Amino acid sequence: MSSGSMTSTEYIQHHLVHLQLNLHNFSVSNGGFWTLNLDTLAVSIALGLLFIVPFYFVARKVQAGVPSGFQNFVETAVAFVDDTVKETFHGKNPLIGPLAITIFIWVFLMNFMDLIPVDLLPRSLGLFGVEHFKSVPTADLSTTFALSLSVFILIIYYNIKIKGFSLIKEMLTQPFGAWLFPVNVLFRLIEECTKPISLSLRLFGNMFAGELIFILIAALLPWYFQGIPGGIWAIFHILIISIQAFIFMMLTIIYLSMAHESH
């Protein structure tokens, strides 16, 4: 059993605790509002740089006709996202394409961390005195909610920018007519507020469940039996992490497209 001297329950609980910093007294602690999940921040920032820096240099040194292997990958990813945006987004906004590919690649990379053996990073960092470390940022609700909240802010911004005063008319009159404007406003508020909640909880739920299954396999099975169920789940999980990144990107495009259109 990879849990060593710990029981299965202790092993599972250990892997569900973040490396945290309390901003109130700048000490490592667990829980509290003024607490940062340092592992989530470190991994998500590192993966963001891993995405942005290579893509930036490929864009700077792009060569027509003789693309390198990585340039082919970048062009394929950009073309795929660009075609998706053209099919889904009904409007003109130069931000949507870059935003969509950033979301897709970044979320995919954060999801991909779920395929790394659950003990690899915690045990490696444990050599330097780090007691807890969770390596999947999207299995942390603070990450998924922060991403969805950013999308929500853009939705509000473009609703106001594109529709102007017609937004007020739309909120008061749709879908039941002007006589039921209180109900219309209530429904609109519920509709808008559910967007970031559904975005964040969908991604978090799938990734947390996937991470938990890997932890359960490592905690409950001897190391020589972990390969088969772990391998099968990893292969299936590749599909899940890809679909979840795509869904988050697609819903973002759809919500922003709705913000650019009349009711």
C-alpha positions as CSV (number, residue, x, y, z in Angstrom):
1,M,0.0,0.0,0.0
2,S,1.4,3.4,-1.0
3,S,0.0,5.0,2.1
4,G,3.0,3.7,4.1
5,S,2.4,3.7,7.8
6,M,-0.9,5.6,7.5
7,T,-4.2,3.9,7.4
8,S,-6.4,4.2,4.3
9,T,-8.6,6.9,5.9
10,E,-5.6,8.9,7.0
11,Y,-4.0,8.6,3.6
12,I,-7.2,9.9,1.9
13,Q,-7.6,12.7,4.3
14,H,-3.9,13.7,3.9
15,H,-4.3,14.0,0.1
16,L,-7.4,16.2,0.4
17,V,-5.6,18.9,2.4
18,H,-4.1,21.9,0.6
19,L,-0.8,23.6,1.3
20,Q,-2.2,26.9,2.7
21,L,-1.1,30.3,3.9
22,N,-3.1,32.4,6.3
23,L,-2.9,36.0,5.3
24,H,-3.9,37.2,8.7
25,N,-0.7,36.1,10.4
26,F,1.3,34.8,7.4
27,S,1.5,31.3,8.8
28,V,0.8,27.9,7.3
29,S,-2.6,26.9,8.4
30,N,-5.8,25.0,7.3
31,G,-9.0,26.8,6.7
32,G,-10.3,30.3,7.2
33,F,-11.5,33.0,4.8
34,W,-8.1,34.8,4.6
35,T,-6.3,31.7,3.5
36,L,-4.6,31.0,0.2
37,N,-4.2,27.6,-1.3
38,L,-0.5,27.9,-2.2
39,D,-0.4,24.6,-4.1
40,T,-3.3,25.7,-6.3
41,L,-1.7,29.1,-7.1
42,A,1.8,27.6,-7.7
43,V,0.6,24.9,-10.1
44,S,-1.9,27.1,-12.0
45,I,0.6,29.9,-12.5
46,A,3.3,27.4,-13.6
47,L,0.9,25.8,-16.1
48,G,-0.2,29.3,-17.3
49,L,3.5,30.1,-18.1
50,L,4.0,26.7,-19.7
51,F,1.2,27.6,-22.1
52,I,1.8,31.3,-22.7
53,V,5.6,31.4,-23.1
54,P,5.9,28.7,-25.8
55,F,2.9,30.0,-27.7
56,Y,4.4,33.5,-27.6
57,F,7.7,32.5,-29.0
58,V,6.0,30.4,-31.7
59,A,3.9,33.4,-32.7
60,R,7.1,35.6,-32.8
61,K,9.0,33.1,-35.0
62,V,6.2,31.7,-37.1
63,Q,7.4,30.6,-40.5
64,A,5.1,30.1,-43.5
65,G,5.5,27.0,-45.5
66,V,8.1,25.3,-43.2
67,P,6.5,25.0,-39.8
68,S,8.2,23.1,-37.0
69,G,6.5,20.3,-35.1
70,F,5.4,22.5,-32.2
71,Q,4.3,25.2,-34.6
72,N,2.0,22.6,-36.3
73,F,0.5,21.8,-32.9
74,V,-0.1,25.5,-32.1
75,E,-1.6,26.2,-35.6
76,T,-3.9,23.1,-35.2
77,A,-5.0,24.3,-31.8
78,V,-5.6,27.8,-32.9
79,A,-7.5,26.7,-36.1
80,F,-9.7,24.3,-34.0
81,V,-10.6,27.0,-31.5
82,D,-11.1,29.6,-34.3
83,D,-13.5,27.4,-36.2
84,T,-15.4,26.7,-33.0
85,V,-15.7,30.4,-32.2
86,K,-16.9,31.2,-35.8
87,E,-19.6,28.6,-35.5
88,T,-20.8,29.6,-32.0
89,F,-20.1,33.3,-31.5
90,H,-22.5,35.5,-33.5
91,G,-20.9,38.9,-33.3
92,K,-17.6,40.7,-33.8
93,N,-15.2,40.8,-30.9
94,P,-11.4,40.3,-31.3
95,L,-11.2,39.2,-27.6
96,I,-13.2,36.0,-28.0
97,G,-10.7,34.0,-30.0
98,P,-7.7,34.6,-27.7
99,L,-9.9,34.2,-24.6
100,A,-11.3,30.8,-25.9
101,I,-7.9,29.3,-26.7
102,T,-6.5,30.5,-23.4
103,I,-9.4,28.9,-21.5
104,F,-9.2,25.7,-23.4
105,I,-5.4,25.1,-23.1
106,W,-5.1,26.4,-19.6
107,V,-8.0,24.4,-18.2
108,F,-6.8,21.3,-20.1
109,L,-3.3,21.6,-18.6
110,M,-4.8,22.0,-15.1
111,N,-7.0,19.0,-15.6
112,F,-4.1,17.0,-17.0
113,M,-2.3,17.2,-13.6
114,D,-4.9,14.7,-12.5
115,L,-3.0,12.0,-14.5
116,I,0.2,12.5,-12.6
117,P,0.6,9.8,-9.8
118,V,-1.0,11.1,-6.7
119,D,2.1,10.6,-4.5
120,L,4.7,12.0,-7.0
121,L,4.6,15.7,-6.2
122,P,3.6,15.4,-2.5
123,R,6.4,12.9,-1.7
124,S,9.0,14.9,-3.8
125,L,8.1,18.1,-2.0
126,G,8.0,16.3,1.3
127,L,11.8,16.0,1.1
128,F,11.8,19.8,1.5
129,G,9.5,19.8,4.4
130,V,6.2,20.4,2.6
131,E,3.6,18.4,4.4
132,H,0.6,18.8,2.1
133,F,0.4,19.4,-1.7
134,K,-2.6,19.0,-4.1
135,S,-1.5,19.1,-7.7
136,V,-4.8,19.5,-9.5
137,P,-5.9,23.2,-9.5
138,T,-9.3,22.5,-11.1
139,A,-10.1,20.1,-8.2
140,D,-10.1,23.2,-6.0
141,L,-13.4,25.1,-6.0
142,S,-11.6,28.4,-5.6
143,T,-9.9,27.9,-9.0
144,T,-13.0,27.0,-10.9
145,F,-15.1,29.7,-9.2
146,A,-12.4,32.3,-10.0
147,L,-12.4,31.3,-13.6
148,S,-16.2,31.4,-13.9
149,L,-16.4,34.7,-12.0
150,S,-14.0,36.2,-14.6
151,V,-16.3,35.0,-17.3
152,F,-19.3,36.4,-15.4
153,I,-17.6,39.9,-15.2
154,L,-17.1,39.8,-19.0
155,I,-20.8,38.8,-19.5
156,I,-21.9,41.8,-17.5
157,Y,-19.5,44.2,-19.2
158,Y,-20.5,43.2,-22.7
159,N,-24.2,43.2,-21.9
160,I,-23.9,46.8,-20.8
161,K,-21.4,47.8,-23.6
162,I,-23.3,46.2,-26.5
163,K,-26.9,46.7,-25.4
164,G,-26.8,49.9,-23.5
165,F,-30.2,51.1,-22.4
166,S,-31.9,48.4,-24.4
167,L,-30.6,46.0,-21.7
168,I,-32.9,47.6,-19.2
169,K,-35.9,47.2,-21.6
170,E,-34.9,43.6,-22.2
171,M,-34.7,42.8,-18.5
172,L,-38.1,44.4,-17.8
173,T,-40.1,43.0,-20.7
174,Q,-38.6,39.5,-21.4
175,P,-39.9,36.8,-21.4
176,F,-43.4,37.6,-20.0
177,G,-44.1,41.1,-21.2
178,A,-43.9,44.5,-19.4
179,W,-46.8,43.8,-17.1
180,L,-44.8,41.1,-15.3
181,F,-41.6,43.1,-15.0
182,P,-40.8,42.0,-11.4
183,V,-40.9,38.4,-12.5
184,N,-38.9,39.2,-15.6
185,V,-36.2,40.9,-13.5
186,L,-36.1,38.0,-11.0
187,F,-35.8,35.4,-13.7
188,R,-33.0,37.4,-15.4
189,L,-31.1,37.7,-12.2
190,I,-31.4,34.0,-11.5
191,E,-30.4,33.2,-15.1
192,E,-27.3,35.3,-14.9
193,C,-26.2,34.2,-11.4
194,T,-26.5,30.5,-12.3
195,K,-24.0,30.9,-15.1
196,P,-20.9,31.2,-13.0
197,I,-22.2,28.7,-10.5
198,S,-22.9,26.0,-13.1
199,L,-19.5,26.7,-14.8
200,S,-17.5,26.4,-11.6
201,L,-19.4,23.4,-10.1
202,R,-19.4,21.3,-13.3
203,L,-15.7,21.5,-13.7
204,F,-14.9,21.2,-10.0
205,G,-17.2,18.2,-9.5
206,N,-15.8,16.2,-12.4
207,M,-12.1,16.9,-11.5
208,F,-12.6,16.4,-7.8
209,A,-14.3,13.0,-8.4
210,G,-11.5,12.0,-10.8
211,E,-8.8,12.9,-8.3
212,L,-10.6,11.1,-5.5
213,I,-10.8,7.9,-7.5
214,F,-7.1,7.9,-8.1
215,I,-6.5,8.5,-4.4
216,L,-8.9,5.6,-3.5
217,I,-7.0,3.3,-5.8
218,A,-3.7,4.2,-4.2
219,A,-5.1,4.0,-0.7
220,L,-7.1,0.7,-0.9
221,L,-5.0,-1.5,-3.2
222,P,-1.5,-2.9,-2.8
223,W,1.0,-1.2,-5.1
224,Y,1.3,-4.3,-7.4
225,F,-2.5,-4.2,-8.1
226,Q,-2.8,-0.5,-8.7
227,G,-1.6,-0.6,-12.3
228,I,-4.6,-2.2,-14.0
229,P,-7.5,-0.1,-12.4
230,G,-5.3,3.0,-12.3
231,G,-4.4,2.6,-16.0
232,I,-8.0,2.0,-17.1
233,W,-9.2,5.0,-15.2
234,A,-6.4,7.2,-16.5
235,I,-7.3,6.3,-20.1
236,F,-10.9,7.1,-19.5
237,H,-10.0,10.2,-17.6
238,I,-8.1,11.6,-20.6
239,L,-11.5,11.9,-22.3
240,I,-13.0,13.5,-19.2
241,I,-10.3,16.2,-18.9
242,S,-10.5,17.0,-22.6
243,I,-14.3,17.2,-22.6
244,Q,-14.4,19.4,-19.4
245,A,-11.9,21.9,-20.9
246,F,-14.0,22.0,-24.1
247,I,-17.3,22.4,-22.3
248,F,-15.9,25.3,-20.2
249,M,-14.6,27.0,-23.4
250,M,-17.9,26.4,-25.3
251,L,-20.1,27.7,-22.5
252,T,-17.9,30.8,-22.2
253,I,-18.3,31.5,-25.9
254,I,-22.1,30.9,-25.8
255,Y,-22.6,33.2,-22.8
256,L,-20.6,36.0,-24.4
257,S,-22.4,35.5,-27.6
258,M,-25.7,35.9,-25.8
259,A,-24.4,39.1,-24.2
260,H,-23.8,40.5,-27.7
261,E,-27.2,39.7,-29.0
262,S,-30.7,41.0,-28.4
263,H,-33.1,38.7,-26.5
